[in-house]
Amino acid sequence: MINGVKGIILDMDGTITLPVIDFQKMRNALEIYESGDILEIIKNMPEEKQQHVSKVIEHYEQYAIDNMTLQTGFLEFYGYCCEYDIKLALITRNRIRNVNALLNKFDLHFDHIVTRDFDFVKPAPEPALHVLSLWKFSPDECFFVGDYIHDISCGRNAGMKTCFMKNDGYEDFSNESDFSIANFFELLNIIE
């Protein structure tokens, strides 16, 4: 395969698509003022409170679905991967409903999809290790591309090379990853 890359695992929001969710605004709406992982904090809430926050999250996720736009160069990158038989997987903390909206809107297909319904979520390495085991690829044959530290940690802890997707106005984790890009044309330059 080109430069030994056989598989690429991608995050969804802010990576495949442009970021549209204001997470600080969502945290305020959820009344989550402490720092930490939102999913972990919600998991430890009383059940009645979990039902309320689920509805708030649904509102924000629907907004993301309604305003979904692909990152610059994604379709060209996707076409390249299809042409050269580079496997693609999607690992997201979204629900499958949001993933299906992406697939249907842009007519995309991924070899494997892991959502927040999996036993582990990013930043744990298990979602990436799961995909690698399905592909029967070694970590050094794959990239993990994402726009947040959870993505970089997941890929790195699975032994993969990582690539950070920079988005204007969002926190920059370039120094935590092996590569950094601002669009998918730049990723094509790396894997070619």
C-alpha positions as CSV (number, residue, x, y, z in Angstrom):
1,M,0.0,0.0,0.0
2,I,1.1,3.6,-0.5
3,N,3.7,4.4,2.3
4,G,2.4,1.3,4.1
5,V,-0.9,2.9,5.1
6,K,-3.6,0.2,4.9
7,G,-6.3,1.7,7.1
8,I,-7.4,5.1,8.5
9,I,-9.6,5.6,11.4
10,L,-11.5,8.9,11.5
11,D,-13.5,10.8,14.1
12,M,-16.7,12.4,12.9
13,D,-17.6,15.9,14.3
14,G,-14.8,18.4,13.6
15,T,-12.9,15.9,11.6
16,I,-15.0,14.5,8.7
17,T,-17.4,17.4,9.2
18,L,-16.8,21.0,10.2
19,P,-17.4,21.6,13.9
20,V,-20.8,23.1,14.6
21,I,-21.5,22.3,18.3
22,D,-20.5,24.8,20.9
23,F,-19.5,22.4,23.7
24,Q,-19.3,25.1,26.3
25,K,-22.8,26.2,25.6
26,M,-24.0,22.6,25.7
27,R,-22.2,22.1,29.0
28,N,-24.0,25.1,30.4
29,A,-27.3,23.9,29.1
30,L,-26.6,20.5,30.8
31,E,-25.7,22.3,34.0
32,I,-22.3,20.6,33.9
33,Y,-19.9,23.2,35.2
34,E,-17.0,21.0,36.4
35,S,-14.3,20.0,34.0
36,G,-14.1,16.4,32.8
37,D,-15.5,14.0,30.3
38,I,-19.2,14.8,29.6
39,L,-20.2,11.2,29.0
40,E,-18.5,10.1,32.3
41,I,-20.2,12.9,34.2
42,I,-23.6,12.0,32.8
43,K,-23.1,8.3,33.5
44,N,-22.7,9.2,37.2
45,M,-25.9,11.3,37.4
46,P,-29.1,10.1,39.0
47,E,-31.4,8.4,36.4
48,E,-34.0,11.2,36.3
49,K,-31.3,13.7,35.6
50,Q,-29.8,11.5,32.9
51,Q,-33.2,11.5,31.1
52,H,-33.2,15.3,31.1
53,V,-29.7,15.7,29.9
54,S,-30.3,13.1,27.1
55,K,-33.0,15.4,25.7
56,V,-30.7,18.4,25.8
57,I,-27.9,16.4,24.1
58,E,-30.4,15.2,21.4
59,H,-31.2,18.9,20.7
60,Y,-27.5,19.7,20.1
61,E,-27.0,16.5,18.1
62,Q,-30.0,17.3,15.9
63,Y,-28.5,20.8,15.3
64,A,-25.3,19.1,14.2
65,I,-27.2,16.8,11.8
66,D,-29.1,19.7,10.3
67,N,-25.9,21.8,9.8
68,M,-23.5,19.0,8.7
69,T,-20.9,20.1,6.2
70,L,-17.8,18.1,5.1
71,Q,-14.3,19.3,5.7
72,T,-12.4,20.7,2.7
73,G,-11.0,17.9,0.6
74,F,-12.9,15.1,2.3
75,L,-14.6,13.7,-0.8
76,E,-11.3,13.7,-2.7
77,F,-9.6,11.9,0.2
78,Y,-12.5,9.4,0.4
79,G,-12.3,8.8,-3.4
80,Y,-8.5,8.2,-3.1
81,C,-9.0,5.7,-0.3
82,C,-11.6,3.8,-2.3
83,E,-9.4,3.8,-5.4
84,Y,-6.3,2.5,-3.5
85,D,-8.3,0.1,-1.2
86,I,-7.3,1.9,2.0
87,K,-9.8,0.8,4.6
88,L,-11.7,3.5,6.4
89,A,-13.3,3.3,9.9
90,L,-15.3,5.8,11.9
91,I,-15.0,6.0,15.7
92,T,-17.3,8.5,17.2
93,R,-18.9,9.4,20.5
94,N,-22.1,10.1,18.6
95,R,-25.2,7.9,18.4
96,I,-25.7,5.7,15.3
97,R,-28.5,8.0,14.2
98,N,-26.0,10.8,13.7
99,V,-23.7,8.5,11.8
100,N,-26.5,7.3,9.6
101,A,-27.4,10.9,8.8
102,L,-23.8,11.5,7.7
103,L,-23.7,8.4,5.6
104,N,-27.0,9.1,3.9
105,K,-26.4,12.8,3.3
106,F,-23.1,12.3,1.6
107,D,-23.4,8.8,0.3
108,L,-20.5,7.4,2.3
109,H,-19.5,3.9,3.4
110,F,-17.1,2.9,6.1
111,D,-15.6,-0.5,6.6
112,H,-16.3,-0.3,10.4
113,I,-18.2,2.1,12.6
114,V,-17.9,2.3,16.4
115,T,-20.3,4.6,18.3
116,R,-20.7,5.5,21.9
117,D,-22.8,2.3,22.3
118,F,-19.5,0.3,22.2
119,D,-18.2,-0.9,25.6
120,F,-15.5,1.7,25.6
121,V,-15.3,5.3,24.2
122,K,-12.4,7.5,23.3
123,P,-10.0,8.3,24.8
124,A,-9.7,4.6,25.7
125,P,-7.7,2.7,23.1
126,E,-10.2,-0.2,22.9
127,P,-12.3,1.2,20.0
128,A,-9.2,1.6,17.9
129,L,-7.9,-1.8,18.9
130,H,-11.2,-3.3,18.0
131,V,-11.1,-2.0,14.5
132,L,-7.4,-3.0,14.1
133,S,-8.4,-6.6,15.2
134,L,-11.2,-6.7,12.6
135,W,-8.9,-5.5,9.9
136,K,-6.1,-7.7,11.1
137,F,-3.7,-4.8,10.6
138,S,-0.9,-3.8,12.9
139,P,-1.0,-0.3,14.4
140,D,1.9,0.9,12.4
141,E,-0.1,0.3,9.2
142,C,-2.9,2.7,10.2
143,F,-3.6,6.4,11.1
144,F,-6.0,7.8,13.6
145,V,-7.3,11.3,12.5
146,G,-9.3,13.5,14.9
147,D,-9.8,17.0,16.1
148,Y,-9.7,16.5,19.9
149,I,-7.3,15.1,22.5
150,H,-9.6,12.1,23.0
151,D,-8.9,11.1,19.4
152,I,-5.2,11.5,19.6
153,S,-5.1,9.6,22.9
154,C,-7.2,6.8,21.6
155,G,-5.0,6.3,18.5
156,R,-1.7,6.8,20.3
157,N,-2.6,4.4,23.1
158,A,-3.5,1.8,20.5
159,G,0.0,2.2,19.0
160,M,-1.1,4.1,15.9
161,K,0.3,7.2,14.2
162,T,-2.0,10.1,14.9
163,C,-3.1,13.1,12.9
164,F,-4.7,16.2,14.4
165,M,-7.3,18.1,12.4
166,K,-7.0,21.8,13.2
167,N,-10.2,23.9,13.2
168,D,-10.1,27.7,13.4
169,G,-11.3,28.9,16.8
170,Y,-11.0,25.5,18.5
171,E,-8.3,24.2,20.9
172,D,-5.1,23.1,19.1
173,F,-3.7,19.7,20.1
174,S,-1.1,19.6,17.2
175,N,1.8,19.1,19.7
176,E,0.2,15.9,21.0
177,S,0.0,14.2,17.5
178,D,2.5,12.9,14.9
179,F,1.0,15.0,12.2
180,S,-1.3,18.1,11.9
181,I,-3.6,19.1,9.1
182,A,-6.1,21.8,8.3
183,N,-7.9,19.9,5.5
184,F,-8.0,16.5,3.8
185,F,-5.8,17.6,0.9
186,E,-3.0,17.9,3.5
187,L,-3.7,14.3,4.7
188,L,-3.5,13.1,1.1
189,N,0.0,14.7,0.9
190,I,1.0,12.7,4.0
191,I,-0.2,9.3,2.9
192,E,0.9,9.7,-0.8
